[in-house]
């Protein structure tokens, strides 16, 4: 049996970065819309959301490194 973890998601003060591929944009756009709705449902402030459209999935590690190197106050 798989372990399940439940929590009380709270978004205030949380920073979220979403990288989304332009490949199969019809599908990924719907996934992005769902992710943004979930962030809104959990009260993540718009100024704490970053969305990057990436040309190829292979570029995700580059974006991740870039985001992690940013010092945001």
C-alpha positions as CSV (number, residue, x, y, z in Angstrom):
1,X,0.0,0.0,0.0
2,X,1.3,3.4,-0.9
3,X,1.9,6.0,1.8
4,X,-0.4,9.0,1.7
5,X,0.4,12.4,3.0
6,X,-2.2,15.0,3.7
7,X,-1.6,18.5,4.7
8,X,-3.3,21.8,4.8
9,X,-1.9,23.7,1.8
10,X,-1.4,27.4,2.5
11,X,-0.2,29.8,-0.1
12,X,0.4,33.2,1.6
13,X,4.1,34.0,1.5
14,X,4.9,31.0,-0.8
15,X,6.8,31.7,-4.0
16,X,6.1,29.4,-7.0
17,X,7.8,29.1,-10.3
18,X,6.1,27.2,-13.1
19,X,8.1,26.1,-16.3
20,X,5.8,25.1,-19.1
21,X,6.8,23.6,-22.5
22,X,5.6,25.1,-25.8
23,X,5.6,21.5,-27.1
24,X,2.0,20.4,-27.4
25,X,0.8,23.8,-26.3
26,X,-2.9,22.9,-26.5
27,X,-2.4,20.5,-23.7
28,X,0.2,22.4,-21.7
29,X,-1.9,25.6,-21.7
30,X,-4.7,23.7,-20.1
31,X,-2.3,22.3,-17.5
32,X,-1.0,25.8,-16.8
33,X,-4.6,27.1,-16.4
34,X,-5.3,24.4,-13.8
35,X,-2.0,25.1,-11.9
36,X,-2.8,28.8,-11.8
37,X,-6.3,28.1,-10.5
38,X,-4.9,25.8,-7.8
39,X,-2.5,28.6,-6.8
40,X,-5.4,31.0,-6.6
41,X,-7.5,28.5,-4.5
42,X,-4.6,28.3,-2.0
43,X,-4.1,32.0,-1.8
44,X,-0.7,32.3,-3.5
45,X,-0.3,36.0,-4.3
46,X,0.2,36.9,-8.0
47,X,3.4,38.7,-7.3
48,X,4.8,35.4,-5.9
49,X,4.1,33.5,-9.2
50,X,6.5,33.2,-12.0
51,X,5.7,31.4,-15.3
52,X,8.3,30.7,-18.0
53,X,7.5,29.2,-21.4
54,X,10.3,26.9,-22.4
55,X,10.9,25.9,-26.0
56,X,11.9,22.3,-25.2
57,X,11.5,20.2,-22.1
58,X,15.3,19.7,-22.2
59,X,15.6,23.4,-21.2
60,X,13.8,22.8,-17.9
61,X,17.1,22.1,-15.9
62,X,18.5,25.4,-17.2
63,X,15.5,27.4,-16.0
64,X,15.6,25.6,-12.7
65,X,19.2,26.6,-12.2
66,X,18.5,30.1,-13.2
67,X,15.6,30.5,-10.8
68,X,17.5,28.9,-7.9
69,X,20.4,31.3,-8.4
70,X,18.1,34.4,-8.2
71,X,18.0,36.1,-4.8
72,X,14.5,37.4,-4.5
73,X,13.6,39.5,-1.4
